[in-house]
Amino acid sequence: MKFSVIFEAQLANPDPDSEHQVIRDCVEQAVLAEEMGFDRVWAVEHHALKWYAHMSAPEVFLTWVAARTSRIRVGHGVVCMPFRFNHPVRVAERAAMLDLLSGGRLDLGAGRGATQQETSLCGVDPERTQAEVEEALRIIGRTWQQDELEWHGDLLDIDPHPVLPRPVQRPHPPLFLACSKQQTLARAAELGVGALVMGFAGPDEVASMKRFYDACVAGRDGTQLVSTEVNDHFSALCPTIVLDDRERARAVGIRGQRFFAQAIAHWYGGGGVPDDAVTEDDTVAEDTDSATEARRMRSAAEQVVAHLNEARIPVRPTTTAVYNPEHAYGNAADAIAYVERLRAAGVDEVMCLVQMGTVPQEVCMETIRQWGRHVIPHFSPGGPDRAGEADHVDAAAAAQGAAR
């Protein structure tokens, strides 16, 4: 399995100073992730979603991370591909430039960016987003197959032009699609692109989705492939906080997830402002115990259900999945047990979500260290014995930091 970290740049206090700091903090987490043995970092793209995601220009963030690292892959998880967010040729140009500068380390995911808040900002037609994402993937899959790109599709016409520069990974970096439902999983399989599964339902649901994805891959006829390069890679989200203090890790993790869930509900479902959001001169509350946080999580889920019932919107199991608190929160042994379930589910990559709006930077950094010392070595070819190597790397990194 591969291991990665995904960044939203969430924060409870959205004032400019805090916003600037959280993005710098994400860079430091990414640099540490390389030192601790992670394979990849992903960065989202969202627009105007205060609290939930301040990562609006991931191509700049990933370039900065690539310049600070030498080995770890850098991934768009994902680019908003509707044309008024990003024209497909501009996506291709920027991707090629980053792939070139990083030495061939880029992965390129596609998504819709379909909240009303985002589409209204950029004049995107919500009814066209799926079709535009698919056509963009087809254009990128074709771009460097010949010396010049020529495209005459359902939505765009492009006369012959060279698209420059050319990427290191030919004909293009690996392609992915954000997936949260069976419909998008099936489409990813048919298109021949990797699946980035972003849900919070847990390993049992991940296993069900993986079986469905594999069945779709096995049953495709090849007519819908977007490129000659097929990528059947399945990545699954793993919300995680890992500390020696198991109780504190669970409390911090569940609280961070509640903030994440409420921020999603605010922008995607018309819910209220997250409980821990700073709106004026408030301060973020101190940590509490895990039992209190679990109770608050249940209460938040009940509020969502009540809101939907009042609006006469059907409540499905997926509606409250993001409020499921049973993830890799605890000590290293808890995380290893959770990842064992993901491995049994057949995932190719464990995508760690650490940076959530209320999680302090020191906890994010310690979680990444714990994964590097204990969790990743357990699943690496060298097995648990590699934990000593990770400790050595961590000590060397600390020494370098002290010297600076």
NORFENWO-V573523 format. One record per backbone hydrogen bond with DSSP energy under -0.5 kcal/mol. NH is the residue of the N-H (numbers start at 1). CO is the residue of the C=O. If there is no record, write none. Layout:
nh=NH co=CO
nh=NH co=CO
This chain:
nh=2 co=348
nh=4 co=350
nh=5 co=40
nh=6 co=352
nh=7 co=42
nh=11 co=51
nh=12 co=357
nh=14 co=12
nh=14 co=278
nh=19 co=15
nh=20 co=16
nh=21 co=17
nh=22 co=18
nh=23 co=19
nh=24 co=20
nh=25 co=21
nh=26 co=22
nh=27 co=23
nh=28 co=24
nh=29 co=25
nh=30 co=26
nh=31 co=27
nh=32 co=28
nh=33 co=29
nh=34 co=30
nh=35 co=31
nh=36 co=32
nh=37 co=34
nh=38 co=33
nh=39 co=3
nh=40 co=3
nh=41 co=73
nh=42 co=5
nh=43 co=75
nh=44 co=7
nh=46 co=55
nh=49 co=53
nh=50 co=48
nh=52 co=50
nh=53 co=49
nh=54 co=8
nh=54 co=9
nh=55 co=8
nh=56 co=54
nh=60 co=57
nh=61 co=57
nh=62 co=58
nh=63 co=59
nh=64 co=60
nh=65 co=61
nh=66 co=62
nh=67 co=63
nh=68 co=64
nh=68 co=65
nh=69 co=65
nh=69 co=66
nh=73 co=39
nh=74 co=105
nh=75 co=41
nh=76 co=107
nh=77 co=43
nh=77 co=75
nh=79 co=109
nh=81 co=79
nh=81 co=111
nh=85 co=82
nh=86 co=82
nh=90 co=87
nh=91 co=87
nh=92 co=88
nh=93 co=89
nh=94 co=90
nh=95 co=91
nh=96 co=92
nh=97 co=93
nh=98 co=94
nh=99 co=95
nh=100 co=96
nh=101 co=97
nh=102 co=98
nh=103 co=100
nh=104 co=99
nh=107 co=74
nh=108 co=174
nh=109 co=76
nh=109 co=107
nh=110 co=176
nh=111 co=79
nh=119 co=115
nh=120 co=116
nh=121 co=117
nh=122 co=118
nh=123 co=119
nh=124 co=119
nh=126 co=124
nh=128 co=125
nh=129 co=125
nh=129 co=126
nh=132 co=128
nh=133 co=129
nh=134 co=130
nh=135 co=131
nh=136 co=132
nh=137 co=133
nh=138 co=134
nh=139 co=135
nh=140 co=136
nh=141 co=137
nh=142 co=138
nh=142 co=139
nh=143 co=139
nh=144 co=140
nh=145 co=142
nh=146 co=142
nh=149 co=161
nh=150 co=148
nh=151 co=158
nh=153 co=156
nh=158 co=151
nh=161 co=149
nh=164 co=162
nh=170 co=168
nh=174 co=106
nh=176 co=108
nh=177 co=194
nh=178 co=110
nh=179 co=196
nh=185 co=181
nh=186 co=182
nh=187 co=183
nh=188 co=184
nh=189 co=185
nh=190 co=186
nh=191 co=187
nh=192 co=188
nh=193 co=188
nh=194 co=175
nh=195 co=233
nh=196 co=177
nh=196 co=194
nh=197 co=195
nh=197 co=235
nh=198 co=179
nh=198 co=196
nh=206 co=202
nh=207 co=203
nh=208 co=204
nh=209 co=205
nh=210 co=206
nh=211 co=207
nh=212 co=208
nh=213 co=209
nh=214 co=210
nh=215 co=211
nh=216 co=212
nh=217 co=213
nh=218 co=214
nh=219 co=215
nh=220 co=216
nh=220 co=217
nh=225 co=222
nh=226 co=191
nh=230 co=228
nh=231 co=192
nh=233 co=231
nh=235 co=195
nh=235 co=233
nh=236 co=349
nh=237 co=197
nh=238 co=351
nh=240 co=353
nh=241 co=328
nh=243 co=330
nh=246 co=244
nh=249 co=245
nh=250 co=246
nh=251 co=247
nh=252 co=248
nh=253 co=249
nh=254 co=250
nh=255 co=251
nh=256 co=252
nh=257 co=253
nh=258 co=254
nh=259 co=255
nh=260 co=256
nh=261 co=257
nh=262 co=258
nh=263 co=259
nh=264 co=260
nh=265 co=261
nh=266 co=262
nh=267 co=263
nh=268 co=264
nh=269 co=264
nh=269 co=265
nh=270 co=266
nh=271 co=265
nh=277 co=274
nh=278 co=12
nh=279 co=277
nh=293 co=289
nh=294 co=290
nh=295 co=291
nh=296 co=292
nh=297 co=293
nh=298 co=294
nh=299 co=295
nh=300 co=296
nh=301 co=297
nh=302 co=298
nh=303 co=299
nh=304 co=300
nh=305 co=301
nh=306 co=302
nh=307 co=303
nh=308 co=304
nh=309 co=305
nh=310 co=306
nh=311 co=307
nh=312 co=309
nh=313 co=308
nh=316 co=314
nh=319 co=316
nh=320 co=316
nh=320 co=317
nh=321 co=318
nh=323 co=320
nh=324 co=321
nh=325 co=323
nh=327 co=325
nh=328 co=239
nh=329 co=327
nh=330 co=241
nh=330 co=328
nh=335 co=331
nh=336 co=332
nh=337 co=333
nh=338 co=334
nh=339 co=335
nh=340 co=336
nh=341 co=337
nh=342 co=338
nh=343 co=339
nh=344 co=340
nh=345 co=341
nh=346 co=342
nh=346 co=343
nh=347 co=342
nh=348 co=234
nh=349 co=234
nh=350 co=2
nh=351 co=236
nh=351 co=349
nh=352 co=4
nh=352 co=350
nh=353 co=238
nh=354 co=6
nh=354 co=352
nh=356 co=354
nh=359 co=356
nh=360 co=358
nh=364 co=360
nh=365 co=361
nh=366 co=362
nh=367 co=363
nh=368 co=364
nh=369 co=365
nh=370 co=366
nh=371 co=367
nh=372 co=368
nh=373 co=369
nh=374 co=370
nh=375 co=370
nh=376 co=371
nh=378 co=374
nh=379 co=375
nh=379 co=376
nh=380 co=376
nh=380 co=377
nh=383 co=380
nh=385 co=382
nh=386 co=383
nh=387 co=384
nh=388 co=385
nh=390 co=386
nh=391 co=387
nh=392 co=388
nh=393 co=389
nh=394 co=390
nh=395 co=391
nh=396 co=392
nh=397 co=393
nh=398 co=394
nh=399 co=395
nh=400 co=396
nh=401 co=397
nh=402 co=398
nh=403 co=399
nh=404 co=400
